[in-house]
């Protein structure tokens, strides 16, 4: 059975701090790793990673995938209170179903 | 910007009652997913449609849950009878999902706002 594990489960930081969120995966026929941000509603897409070692960046957020060690990290620099959310990672596999297996998320709280 | 629509946003019901949720995917998206997200956990897939056909419903509790996408566009998820343990957020997502079955590209799934269900 496919599995995605995120750590830490929760994290409290102050504005301006840098955080690293971890995601390890065991996905049969792994194809890609996706990161989503979930505030008090539905998840919104952040990144899709398919190749090892290639960093993807969007503003203060960046992410990288290690397909040898089966993990990904999401970095957020200079955190702001608006970054407070649950960050979900999901593994996608080859196959016609195109399904995603989600981790349970990391709850990030950024204090002013 | 195109969005996935869901209704209702909130639903409170008593156990043993029937509830139904509706989802309208992004126009042109062939693949539609229903997820259940229990508080503190990630979304879990309940059912996946490719056009009007069910691709995977292995995690759908078929004794009480049903889903349909009759014309391959919008979809309805029903629970009858609802149980206390069904309290959760029900998320609908869609992706482009071509019919060729080619897997060259992982598709991004776009989520709707969800329906938060509380069963009393």
Contacts between the chains, C-beta under 8 A, distances in Angstrom:
chain1	res1	chain2	res2	distance
A	4	B	42	7.5
A	31	B	103	7.1
A	31	B	106	5.0
A	32	B	106	4.0
A	34	B	106	7.6
A	34	B	108	7.1
A	34	B	109	7.9
A	36	B	111	7.9
A	41	B	113	5.2
A	41	B	114	6.3
A	42	B	4	7.8
A	42	B	91	5.7
A	42	B	111	3.7
A	42	B	112	5.7
A	42	B	113	5.2
A	42	B	114	5.0
A	43	B	43	7.2
A	43	B	91	7.6
A	43	B	111	5.0
A	44	B	111	7.3
A	45	B	108	5.3
A	45	B	109	7.7
A	45	B	110	6.9
A	48	B	106	6.2
A	48	B	108	6.2
A	50	B	106	6.6
A	88	B	42	5.4
A	88	B	43	7.6
A	90	B	42	7.4
A	92	B	106	4.6
A	94	B	103	4.9
A	95	B	103	6.7
A	96	B	50	8.0
A	96	B	55	7.4
A	96	B	101	4.7
A	96	B	103	7.0
A	97	B	48	6.4
A	97	B	55	5.5
A	97	B	56	5.6
A	98	B	31	6.4
A	98	B	95	6.6
A	98	B	97	6.6
A	98	B	103	7.7
A	98	B	106	7.1
A	98	B	107	5.7
A	99	B	33	7.9
A	99	B	45	6.0
A	99	B	48	6.5
A	99	B	56	6.8
A	100	B	45	7.5
A	100	B	109	6.3
A	102	B	42	3.3
A	102	B	43	5.0
A	102	B	44	7.3
A	103	B	42	5.2
A	104	B	40	6.9
A	104	B	41	4.9
A	104	B	42	4.8
A	105	B	40	7.9
A	105	B	41	7.5
A	105	B	42	5.5
